[in-house]
Amino acid sequence: LGGRAVPMVPEGYFALRVPRESKFVPHHFQGLEIWECPFASSCVGTVAVPLASGMVPARRVDECSDPSMSRFCSRCPDGYYMTTEKVQVSMPVYQGEGYPATDEVHTAELSKSTCSECTAGSGAPFPVVVILSMVVIYFLYRFSKAPRSQALTGAVLLSSLGSLLATTLQTLGVIGSFDLNIPDFMRDILAFMKIFLFDIEMLNAVCFTGVDFSNRFFWRVITPVAVLLMFYVTMHVSWVLSKTVSFVEAMGPAKTMNALGLVLSAAYITMCKVAFQFFECRPHPSAPATLVAYPDITCTGDDRTKIMWAGATAIILYPIAVLAVMVFLVWIAPKEFSKSNDFRLATAFLLTRWQPTMWYFGVVVMFRNALIAFIGVLYPADGIPQLAWTATILGFYTAGQSAKRPWRNGPLNMFDSSLCMGVAILCAFLLSTTNPRGDAESRYERFYPFVTLFFTMAGCTMLFVVVYCTLFFLGKVDNNSTSAKKTTTVLMNAVRQIDEILMAGLMKNKQVDDRIQKFLTTGEQLELVHLMSVALREVFQIAAITRSSSKRLFLNSAGGSQRASGKQIQELRRQLTASQRMAQVPKEEEIPATVEF
């Protein structure tokens, strides 16, 4: 802006004069490198430029909201931290070269960043958080327990709900880190959600880490490891205190691992985001790219390249290693869960939240979280594809989650689907309020492959449906397949074995009741009751044992076919019992107890 006068840049941008010497231009010629300010509040306008579209706030080249700021208005001097406040500013209207004196002013209310000196209390929140974390760790240990049966306990329900809410809030925090041009009130809400990403910069960590990039990155990456060490220290402290303080319980290694796993799985988005931030490079109009999380560091500068090994280590340590450990635990769970009590205690956070047949679903959730955190690497500074991919990932997850219903508690399945759909709808709304970057042709080139991919998927799906329906109509697809007949045979054999065990007295009714409560979830018991009611009424023509809460179209009416009366059933049972060879009833502990997934 400014024509041939002193160069100025619009509000929200920073420009730096650099020499541009060549044989075609004078040696004193200076060009401009222009950055988009990471914090709009540090690049506020100081003069209003009248244009056809209205008054546009602008600033001088090399000018920040605080004169002490450096590095593209994103860094305060060592010993200072950045603060933001709402201020009322009066900007003179630009009327020619320079800043002429004029009575005409443009008034606006905006956020302005300044550098405040670190004091004794500036970094206080961080050590306070460390001390409080040890207390939280102990109570988390007391709270997290592995259930001794498949019955859903209150602790498992609350821990599942807490993990679900933590994941949702962290997802909103990731969305808050996207490059979005949205209304201020929405930006403030999403910025607040970033606190759930456990960003230590929000605790004025720069007051004790300094402005050196290697120190700041080290402290941010080491935070999850510090949590691991805090669990270890807290466990040993509890051993000492339990000998002198009556209400302090000594923390066991297996249950401590369970509490630690609960924290790591809930904070997996944060760990992935911390590692990926080293590779999120934001491009600028005519200047070198900078890191999104560390806007004062250029991606090609020595500050970053000399610790490239640290960024690679963070990728291996968090997104890869943590997920690999969880996959390994899920892989060996079918063999170890029923054999080792320590394994069951240590992995309760990963396995007991899900239906026994869907014990592996925790890994699916973690993989989804890793994909959401990885979006910033693919699109570090383009809000539209960031929102589009977030909504796409959540949409696919919601479809699979709704089909499988993996949570042990039925309402949690509904809560999970509702929260994911709510965040996806939020992304769609933010898409409508975000201004697109670049012209239509450049956006077409960037997004054409992805649009083509989804149209291809939709076309293949419709083609599959047409082919399947055609084959079914031609009789090539047998609805009563061999596998269905084998399933019926296995079911009948199971019914006969159960009848033989009960009639022979090999197990007492009390034993059966205990085993059912121990190895079947409440949902599975209700489903079994429903299926047995249907079988009694439809197959055996006997009145159902209970009215099912689920609706079903019965082929037989209530008063239709002949039904066996209660006396007839009792007589048949008496005759069958008399004909069975009675076996000796073994002791309860002699009956093996196994858990199969």
N, C-alpha and C positions, 0 to 999 in steps of 0.2 A: 504494500500500500504506500501511497505518497507520491507516485509519479517519479519525477526527477529530483524530488526533495530527499531529505534524510530518510533512509529505508525504515519501514515499520512492518510489523507482522500482526495478524489478527490475534485477538485474545485466545489463549489456549495453545499458542505456538511460541517456540523460542528459536531465535536466529543468532548465528555466530558469524562474524566476518572473518574470512580466511583469504590469504593471498592466492590469486590465480594467475601465475606468471606463465607466459609463453611468448614465442617470437611474434605473435600476432597482436598482443595487447601490451600496454605499458606495464612496467614492473610494479607500479604502485596500485594497479587495479586490484580491487577486492571483490570476491564473490560472497555468497551466503550459503551456509549450511543450515537447514531448517529442520527442527525436531518438533514433533507433536508432544506437548508437555504431558507427562504422566499424571501430574496433579494440576487440574485446571485452576485450582485455587492459588497456585504459585505463579501463574502466568496471567494474572488479571490485567485488564486494560487500564491504561492511564490517560487515554485521549479518545474522543469519539470522532470517527470519520464518517461524514455524511455520504451515503451511497444511495442508489436508486431504491434499494430494498429497505433503507432505513439507516439508523445510526449503528455503526459497527465499532465496538470497542477495539482499540489497537494499542500496541506498545512499541517502544524503541527496541532496536536490536541490542542484544547483550543485557537486557533489562529483566529483572525478576521482581516478584512482589516484595521480597526482602533483599536488600543489597548484599547481604552476607552469603546468599545462596550461590551455589556453583553447580557444575555438571548438569546443564540443561534445566536449571531451576528444580532439581530433585535431590540435592544434598545440602545439608547444613554443615557448618564447620565442626571440627572435632570438639566434643564437649557440649554440643547443642542438639536439640531434637526439634522436629517440625510439629507445629500446632496449627489448627485452623479455627477461624471464628467468623461469624457473620458481621459484616461492616457495611456502612452506607458511604458510598463514594460519589464524588462529584468530578466528572471528567470534562475538561474544556473541549470545545468542539474544534476540530482541526480545520483551519481555513487557509492553509498555504504552507510554505516551506518552514520546517522547524515546528516550534510550539509558540505561536504568536499569542500575545495577550488578547483576551476576548472576554466579554461579559457573558457570552452564551455558554452554558454548561449543560451536561447530560448527567442526570442523577440515576443511580442504580444501587440495588442491594445485592451483594454477592459475598461468596466465601473467599477469604484471603488467608494465605498461609504465611506464617512468620517462624523464625528460629528462636526458640527459648533455651536459655542456659540450663544445663543439667545441674540439679541440686541434690542434696542428700536424700530427698524424698522422691526424686524423679524416677529412679530405678527401683524404688521400694516394692512395687507390685510384683516384680519377678521373684525375689526371695520369699515373699509372702505366699505366692502361688506354690513354690516348692514345698514349703512347710505344710500348707493345707493339703497338698497332693498326697503326702504321706498319711495324713489322717483319712483322706478319702480312700486311699488304697486299702487301709485296714478295714474300714467299714464295708468296702466292696468285697473284700475277702469273706467277711462274716455273712454278707448277703448272698453271695454266689455259692450255690450248693448243687451238687449233682443229684437228681432224684433217684431214689432206690427202686422206683417202678416207672411204668409208662404213664402213670397218672400225672396230669399237668399240675405242677405246684405253683403257688403264688410267686415264688422267687423266679422260676423260669418264665412265667408270664410277664413279670415286671422287667426282667432283664431283656427279654425279647422286645418289649415295647420300647424300652430305653434305647436299645440298639437301633430299632427302626426309626425313632425320632432323631437320633444322632446322625444317622446316615442321610436323612432328609435335610436336616439343617446344614450339614456339610455340603450337600449338593447345591443348596441355595447359596452357600458361601463361594463355591466354585463359579456359579453363575454371576455372583457379585464381582468376581475378578475378570469377567469378560469385558471386552471393549464395546460398551453399549452407549448409545446416545439416547438417553431416556430422561423423563422428568426427574427433577431433583428429589422429590419425596420418595420415588421408587429407588433411586440410586442410594439414598441414605439407608433405606431398609435393607437392601442387598449388601451394602457396605457393612452394616451391623452384623449380618450373618457370617461375615468373614472371621468373626471372633471364634466361631466353632471350628475353624481350620487351625486353631492353636498357633496363630501367627505371633511369634514373640516380639515382632516389631511393634505390635499394638501395646506392648508393655514397656515401651520406651527402652527396648533392649540396646539401642545404639548408645545409650549413656554408659554402658559397661563393656560393650563389644567394640566401640569405636567405629569409625567410618571405613576401615579397611575391609575390602570385600571378602577376603579369605576368612577373616574372623567372623563376619556376619553370616556367611554361608555355613561355616563350621557349626556355629551355635544353633542355627536353624535346623541343620541336618542331624545334629547330635541329640536334639530334644527327645525323639522316640527312644534312642538308646538310653538317655538319662532316665526315662520312665521305667525301662527295664531294670536299671541299676537301683532305682528307688524301690521297686518291688523287692529286690534282693535285700536291700538294707532294711526295709520295713519288716521283712520276715525275721531277720536276725534280731532286730530290736524287740519284736514281740516275744521271741524266745527268752530274752533277758527279763522283760517286764512281767511276763507270765509267772515268774518265780516269786515276784514280790507283790504284784497287784492282782487281786483276786478276779476282777472282771475282765482282765486282758487274756485272750486266748492265744496260745502259741500257734502261729501260722504253719500249716503243713505244706510241704513242697508241691504235692499234687494239686491241692486246692488253690495254692498261690499261682501255679501255672494256669489254672482255669480262670482266675480273676485277671491275670495278665493277658491271656488270650481274648477275654471278653473286651478288654480295652483296645487291644491291637486290631481286632476285627471291626470294632466300631469306628476306629480312627484310621482305617485303611485308606480312605479317600485322602485324608490329610497327608499320610506318609507318601503316597504316590505323587500328590501335588508338590510336596517339598522336593522330591527327587526330579520331577519333570521341569520344575521352574528353572533349572540350570540351562535348559535347552529351549526355552520359550523366548524367541528373539522377535522383537517388535520392529518392523520397518518404519522408516520416516520419509518425508517427501524428498529431501535432498541431503541426507546425512546418514552416517553409519547406523545400523540397527542396534538397539539396546535391549537388555533383558527386561521382561515385563515386571518381574518381582523386584529387580534391582535396577531401576531406571537410570541410575547414574553410571552404569557399567555398560560399555559397548561390547557387542558379541565378538568382535575381532580384536579387542584390546588385550594388553598383556595381563591386566587384572584377572581376566577370565581364562585365557589360554594357559597360564602357568599352573592353574589348579584344575585342569580338565580331568585329571585322574580322580579328583574328589567327586566331580559330577557323575563319572562313570561308576564309581563305587556306590554312590547313593542309589543309582538305578538298580544295580545288582542287589543291594542290601534290602531295599524296601519293596518296590513293585514285583521283583522277580523272586527273591528269596522267601519273603513272607508268604506269597501265594504258593510257592513250591512246597513249603512246609505244610500248609493247610491241605493241599492236594494229597500229599503223602499220608497225612493223618486220616483223611477220608478214605484213601485207598486201603489202608490196613485196618480200618474200623470194623468191618464185618468179622474179622478173625479175632481182634483184640478186645472188642467192647465187652464181650461176655466172659472173657478169660481173666482179664486184669482189672482189678478194682481201681488201681492207681490210674490206669489209662482212662477208665470211665470218669473218674473224678477230674482228671486234667483236661479232658476234651469235652466236658459238658457244655461249654460255651459254643462249641462248633456243631455238636450233634443233637443235643436234646431239645433244641428249639423247633426242630423239624419233625415231620411225620417219620416213623421208622422206615418207611419205604422210600423216603426222600431225604435221607440223612446227609446227602452230599450237597444239598442246595445252598449251604453257606458259601461254598466255593463259587457257585454261580453268582451270588450277590457280590462277592468280592471282585470277580472278573468284570461285572457290570460297573462297579465303582472305579476300577482301574481304567476302563474305557472312557468314562466321564472325565477323569483327571487328565487323560492323554489328549483330550480335545484341544487344550491350550498349546500343545506342541504342534499340532497340525495347522491350527489357525490362531496364532498368538494375538492378532490385532484386528480381527474381522468378526464383529458381533453376530452378523446374520448366520454364517455357517456354524458358529459356535452354538447358537441357540437351536438351529435346525438339527444338528447332530445330537445334542442333548435330548431333544424331544424324540428323535428317532430311537435312540438307545433305550430310553424309558418306555417308549411304546412297545418295542419288541419284548422287553422284560415283562411288562404288564401282561402282554398276551400269554407268555409262557407261564407266568405266575398264576394267572387266572385259570389256566387249563389244568395245572398240576395241583394248585392249592397246597403248597408244601408246609405251611405253618401248622403246628400241632393244635393251636387254638383257632377255631373257625373265624371269629371276628378279626384276628390279626391278618388273615388273608384279605379281608375286606379293607382293613386299614391300609395295608401295604399297597393294594391296587389303587385305592382312593388317593393316597399321598403321591404316588408316582404319576397318576393321571393329572392331579392338581398341578404338579411341577411342570408336566408337559404342556398343560393349558397355559400356565404362566409364560413358558417359553414362546408359545404361539402369540400371546398378547404382547410380549416384549418385541417380537418380530414386527408387529404392526406399528410400534412406536419408534423403532430404530431406523435411522436414516441409512440408506445403502451407500457403500463406498465405491467410488469409481463409476464409470459410465455403464450403460446397459451392455455394450459389447464385451467389456472386460469381465463383467459379472457372468455373462453367458459362457465365456471361455472357462471360467473357474468352476462353475457349477454344472455344466453340461454333462460331464461323465457321471455325476451322481444322480442326476435326474434320469439319465438313460438307464442306469443300473436299476432304479426302482421301477421304471416302466417295464424293464425286462423281467424283473421278478413278478410283477403283476400279470404280464402276458403269459409267462411260464405256468403260473398258478392256474389261470383260466384254461390254458391248454390241457393241463393235467386233469382238471375237473371234467372237461369235455371227453377226453380219452377214457377216463375211468367210467363215466356214465355210459359211454358207447359199449365198452367191454361188458359192463354189468347187464345192459339190455340184451346183448348178444349171448349172454350166458357164459362168458369167459371168466367171470369173477363169481365164485361160488360163495354165497353168504353163509351156508352151513359147511364150512371148510373142515378139513381133517383135524386141524388144531382145535376147533371148537368141540368136535366130538371127543377128542382126547381129554379136553378140559372137563367135559361132563363125566367121563370115566373116572378121572382123578377125584372129582367131587364126590361121586358115589362111593368110591373106596374110602375116602376120608370119613364120610358119614357112617359107613359100616364099622370102621375102626373105633370111632367115638362111641358108637352104640355098644360094641363089644367090651370096651374098657369100662364103661359105666355099668353095664349089666353084670359083668363079671366081678364088680367091686374092686377093681384094681386101683381106683382112686375114689376117695370120699368126696362128697359134695363140697365140704369146706375147702378141701385142697383145690378143687376145680375153681371155686370162687376166688381163692387167693391168687391162683395162677392167672386167671382172666384179668383181675385188677392190676396185677404186676406187669404183665406183658402186652396188654392191649390198652391203647389210649381210649379216652372217653368217646372221641369221635368214632373210632373203630368199633367200639362196643355198640354205639347207637346205630351205626351202619349195619352191624351184624344182626341186631334186633329187627331192623327194618327188612333185611333180606330174609330172615327166618320167618317173619310174619307173612311175607309174600309167598315163600315156599309152602308154608302150612296151608295157606288159603288156596293157592293156585294149583299146587302139585298134589298135596295130600287131602285137599278138600276138608281141612280142619279149621275151625275158627281161629283167627290170629291170636297170638299170645298177648298182643297189645295193639292199640291203634297207632299207626305210624304217623309221624308228623309230616312225612313227605307225601306229596300227591302222587297217585299212580292210577293208570287206567287198568282195572282188573277185567280179565276176560270173562270171569264168572260173576254172576250177581250174588247178592248176600243170601238170598233164599233159593238159589238155583239147584245145583246138583246135590245128591245125597252126601251127607257128612257123617263121619264117625262120631258117635256120642261119647261123652266122658266116660260112661261105664264100659263101653266097648273098648276104649283105649286102655283103661285100667286092666281089663280082663286079658287083653292081648299082652300087656306088659307082664302080668303075673305068669302067664303061660311061658313067655319067653325067658323070664327069670328062672323058672323052674327047670327049663331045659338046658340052661347054660351050666357049664362046669365051673363051680365056684373055685376061684384061686385065692391063695393066701394074700392078704393085703400087706404090702411092704410099708415100712416106715416112711414118713414124709421126706426125711432128709435123703433117703435112698433114691428118690425119684429125681433124675437129672433135670436141671434147670438150664435151658439154653435160650439165647436170644439170637434170632436170625433177622437179617435185614432183607 
